[in-house]
Every structure is written in structure tokens, then in C-alpha cells.
Amino acid sequence: MKIKRFFAPDIRQALRQVKSTLGPDAVILSNKKVDGGIELVAAMDYDESAIAESEAQAEESYSHRRTPADHTQNTPSTAATQPRQRPAAAAKKVEWSQDPLLAEMRKEMQELRRMMENELSELTWRDMGKHRPITQDNFRRLMSIGLDADICRRLAHYAEDACTIEEAWRRATSCLAQELPILKDELIEMGGALALVGPTGVGKTTTIAKLAARFCLRHGNRQLALITTDNFRVGAQEQLNNYGRILDVPIRSVSNVDELNAALNNFSRKRLVLIDTAGMSQRDLQISERLALLSQGNHPVRTILTLSATTQRSALGNAVKAFSVASPEACIVTKMDEAGSLGGVISTIMEANIPLAYTTDGQRVPEDIHRARTLSMISAAVDMAQENVSDDVLALALGGGGGCAYV
């Protein structure tokens, strides 16, 4: 704990000194008027219990050193009362730190900081429009896609020496295409056991059916098998069973590691085994345990993260973080036809650096699943661009205070 004494002509100036020296979390221990102004004693890293304990120990040590006359004058009850009074006094001093004046000053300082940040962002935005109009227009177009602000700033800076807006746009989108990770080899052609994991409602079972049908069209149904571990969602097994019957491929339902090992043993001669898993919320505290089923078996299982293009940017980031325990080697983006913007999912894939393998854009099996293509993904994102992104949002994003144009 660090304790410091401050002198100032008035309370406001004294509090400013405390704030600038010890920070906003400093605790005022005492205050009193002195010649020429006021004196404050403040502490940083204040620990009330430690001080109370220290004072009690000091009192106890003092009581042992007192003379017999002292013991006669002070009864045990009086001595016991004094240590209790000291912590109480310290508690009252702590309460002073919640003084309405101090709280109001903190609030005003926070508001002032926000106002200054907004003003600086607006000045930066206006200065860019005056001296670098092509870069400003390019930044505006990139933000309209819904990309994260930091990505837009980097891409706009990369193309800021372009002579025309068309050239700047081509250079920026070309750089975006280079940074967007795309899986080079097709997953189903690589074979093995593939498990689709992801949040609830992203369309994993339907995507399994599309992958299965796509594989059967190329290699026949004798080289394929299906497994489901989804014992939580009502009708999930029946849905996959229906797809299995239509494709005429074997399907097994498993609920533990032993059953998964047995199923994979039975399907060991199959070229491809697709595994459907239960959807889980990224807030599920048992997500690691439930995904451990895939990694604890005797057979290697590769995991593919399934994300919906309709999910908000923040939720996409949380999903990637939560399902990282499964070490997905690629991802599939579903519901492209239902999305209002693709900037969020593109930003998520770039941030996580997970290669994109497939996209889906409808319910038809297998027509509505496609291998990921960089130009197709970016063209679709540009086609969905929002027309009206306000200058206030753009200025804040340029200044580093905004995540993306919208979520």
C-alpha cells in the first residue's frame, strides 16, 4: 500500500492531485483544514482488513508493554473496545472515499474524456477528407461491408497512395483477398473422420447431409458412413436417420467414448465418416467435457467449426474462442442467403485465422453447398454493403473507438 499526503488551496484541486498521482482508485484516508488550504491523506492499493489487523496487533503489543498501573486503570473490557473502535474509524474514512463530490468528479472526467476522443476522431475524419479524400472514400466503402474497423484502417492505409478511388478499391480488396484464409484442399476428398462442431442453430445436421450427398455423387454411397452424438436435441437423430435412408448409407448413434470407438471400428474401411455433434452455446460451462468425446477415442477425428453468417460479430468471436478447445482445422459458413452482411464473419475468420472450407446458401441438398472461393466471398460481401454509414460512426471507427460499422 502506498500512502501520500497532499496540500492544495481547496478540495477540488487536492482531489485532482490525488487523481493524477495515485489514479482513480485511490482511497482518501483523512482530510482537514490547514493554513492556506486543505490537507488530504490518500492511499493506493488500500486494504482495510490489513490495516485493521495491523492496528489490532499494535494495540495488543502496546497492552503487553503497559505498566501495572496502566493495567489497573484500564479494564480488559476497555482494552478490547479500543481495537474495535480503531477499525470502525478506518471504515468511516473509507466511506469518505465514496463522497458524492468525488464520484461526480470521476463521472465528469469520464464524460470529458469521451468528448475529447469524439472531437479528436471528428477532426481526424475531417482532416482526412481535406488532405486524403481518396483514402477517406475507400475507408467508407470498406466500412460499408461491415468489416472490423482495424481491418478497414489497415486496408485503407495499404492503398492510400493510389491515384484514383477505383485503384484504391482494387488494391484494398486484393489485399483483403490475400488475407482471407481459404482451405486449399477439399475436406471430403481428404477422407477420414470429420466432426462438425458449433453453436446451436447454425445448421450442422443439414450441412452434414449436404456434404454426404456431395461425396456420394462422386464416390458412391458405399464409401460413406454417418455418426451422430446429438442426444440432446429433440428429433436430431431422426433427421439424420432420414438423410441416411435417402442416401442409403449406414448411421450410428453414440453417447460415449466406447460407443464412438466401436462405431469407428465398424466403419474403418469407409473412405469418409461424417460425425454430427450436438449444438452447444458458447456460454456452456461443460463445453470442454462434451467435446472431449471426439478427442479421447482410439481413432483420430478432425473437427470443423460451423458458423452462421447471420450471427452477430461479438457472438462469432465468442464461438470461435469457446470451440477452440476442439482445435478445428477449418470452418464452414452457413446461411449466407439469410445474412444482411458478411463483414462480421469475414472479420472473425481473419482474426482467428481458420481456413474457410465451404459456404452454404439454402436448404437444397446438395445444391446449396459450395467450396469456398475468395473472390466469391468478397463479391458477396460487397453486394451486401450498407449504403448509409454515418460520418459519426466512420469518424469514431477511424479514431479507433469503433469495432465495426454495424453488428
NORJO-V964171 format. One record per run of one state. SS is the DSSP state (A for helix, B for strand, O for the rest). FROM is the first residue (numbers start at 1). LEN is the number of residues. Records with the same first field share a line. If there is no record, write none. Layout:
SS->FROM-LEN + FROM-LEN
//
This chain:
O->1-1 + 9-2 + 23-4 + 35-2 + 45-3 + 66-2 + 74-2 + 97-3 + 132-1 + 145-3 + 159-6 + 180-2 + 183-4 + 191-1 + 199-5 + 220-1 + 229-7 + 248-2 + 254-3 + 267-5 + 277-10 + 296-5 + 309-4 + 327-3 + 335-1 + 339-4 + 353-3 + 361-8 + 372-2 + 384-7 + 399-5 + 405-3
B->2-7 + 27-8 + 37-8 + 148-1 + 182-1 + 192-7 + 224-5 + 250-4 + 272-5 + 301-8 + 330-5 + 356-5 + 369-3 + 404-1
A->11-12 + 48-18 + 68-6 + 76-21 + 100-32 + 133-12 + 149-10 + 165-15 + 187-4 + 204-16 + 221-3 + 236-12 + 257-10 + 287-9 + 313-14 + 336-3 + 343-10 + 374-10 + 391-8
//
